[in-house]
Amino acid sequence: MVFMDKNQLQYFRNIHKQHIWWPFTPMKLAKEPFFIEKGEGVYLYGYDYDGNSIQFIDAISSWWVSIYGHNCKPLKEAIKKQLDILEHVIYASMEHEPALKLAKMLSEKSNHTLSRVFYSDDGSTAMEIAAKMAYQYFQNQGLFQKKTFFVLENGYHGDTFGTMSLGARSDFHKVYEPLLFNVIHIPMSYSSEMGMFDEQLAKQELQPLLKQLDNYFEKFHKEVCGIVIEPLIQGAAGMLMYHPIVLKKIRELCDNYNIFMICDEVFTGAGRTGPYFAYEHAGIYPDILALSKGLPAGYATFAVTMCKEKVYQGFYSDNKQHTLFHGHSMTGNPIGCAISISSIELYEQLDIKNKISLIEKWHKEFLEELKQSSVNHKIKETRYFGSVAAVVVKISKEALKTFNLEVIDFSVKNGALIRPLGNILYIVPPYIIEKMELKKIYEVIFKILKEML
Ligand SMILES: Cc1ncc(COP(=O)(O)O)c(C=O)c1O
């Protein structure tokens, strides 16, 4: 075991204590940080707070972004190459090759259905822009009453005021509630593990939801401009899953009632469930789509909002007030574009669609083993789809209070970073993961169940 120099460790700890404010973290209750020195493939390397060296698998792709793992050569090369040519230029009045090439590639990924591309910086801003597109489209048309959104219960779309408004009114964002705008929340129901793979079963399980969707659209369509959904997996809610028949139903209702279908593929896009976009499982197209996380794959903060030509045409006007008034300083950054081009090329070159099917098979096998093991009585439910898996554990309210922080600490020391969402232990691995590495993650989950619950 290698140790970090004690003086250096103390120096880092002091800076952390005096100057750092982490996201989503109750800083007073937080544990001491792990110091990460480098990453390679699915592994991260560094030191724990006592200075001992640590090595562990990034089982959550560092908040779901590092889809090709760490220190990925082609992505690094893309940055280096672009850096020597043009690092940045204002993205208005000016055009550049990486932005053009990427827009064309993304359009092709949707068979040129989502042919217009609007660049931004992260998932929240991409969703903020998606909402603005839907809302203003109808305002530009003079359909002023269409000014609210349908959202699905338990949704999560980001942390800006707009995206918080579109998300679940959970404890997470509770304090901001008085500042959020009103939307219409549609109660959700989900598929069981079997229901995700059996259409008949899914139809039975989801019948009440499909009927309810009919009712909501019938009742509120006149005031609604768009429905905002995370296709098939609601990530932040705890990897809650529903069958593609729900997407088909929403598409049908959106067509019937002149409402835009807005797919938030910030998490599910870039191949997370197999096809490049999760909506492809349903054989439909949304009208507007947000994509981030896996697109720049952890090498830049970068995002896109894509839409159908019809949406764009709603802004293409002699009236200046019909402009989409949104933009960020780093919009269309050439390096972000170059990385994203390389990441789309990797999706094809590494045959990611088939790799995700393989990971899905491994999940099935390892979850089955877990359920047949001595810790089965501590498991409430399991689910998996594409590269995503979740183990819902039985835990008391009291123990749940510290579960997240305890599990992070325990899992890293045992060889894989697991970061629970409530009582849900989930796996969102880099696509390059090998079977033995995934097995190691399941061994850590077994250990959590055995020793911590
Ligand atoms: C579905 C979804 N939408 C939007 C976001 C927000 O993205 P970002 O954190 O890049 O702002 C997330 C982040 O987890 C997400 O999962």
The ligand as an SDF file (V2000), in Angstrom:
LIG
                    3D

 16 16  0  0  0  0  0  0  0  0999 V2000
  -32.5840   13.2540  -17.0140 C   0  0  0  0  0  0  0  0  0  0  0  0
  -31.7110   14.4020  -16.5900 C   0  0  0  0  0  0  0  0  0  0  0  0
  -31.9600   15.6220  -17.0670 N   0  0  0  0  0  0  0  0  0  0  0  0
  -31.1990   16.6690  -16.7320 C   0  0  0  0  0  0  0  0  0  0  0  0
  -30.1430   16.5300  -15.8610 C   0  0  0  0  0  0  0  0  0  0  0  0
  -29.3140   17.7170  -15.4870 C   0  0  0  0  0  0  0  0  0  0  0  0
  -28.0830   17.6560  -16.1310 O   0  0  0  0  0  0  0  0  0  0  0  0
  -26.8470   18.5130  -15.6020 P   0  0  0  0  0  0  0  0  0  0  0  0
  -26.4760   17.9420  -14.2780 O   0  0  0  0  0  0  0  0  0  0  0  0
  -25.7870   18.3070  -16.6450 O   0  0  0  0  0  0  0  0  0  0  0  0
  -27.3070   19.9270  -15.5180 O   0  0  0  0  0  0  0  0  0  0  0  0
  -29.8490   15.2640  -15.3430 C   0  0  0  0  0  0  0  0  0  0  0  0
  -28.7410   15.0840  -14.4030 C   0  0  0  0  0  0  0  0  0  0  0  0
  -28.5960   14.0920  -13.7450 O   0  0  0  0  0  0  0  0  0  0  0  0
  -30.6530   14.1720  -15.7120 C   0  0  0  0  0  0  0  0  0  0  0  0
  -30.4430   12.9490  -15.2430 O   0  0  0  0  0  0  0  0  0  0  0  0
  1  2  1  0
  2  3  1  0
  2 15  2  0
  3  4  2  0
  4  5  1  0
  5  6  1  0
  5 12  2  0
  6  7  1  0
  7  8  1  0
  8  9  2  0
  8 10  1  0
  8 11  1  0
 12 13  1  0
 12 15  1  0
 13 14  2  0
 15 16  1  0
M  END
$$$$
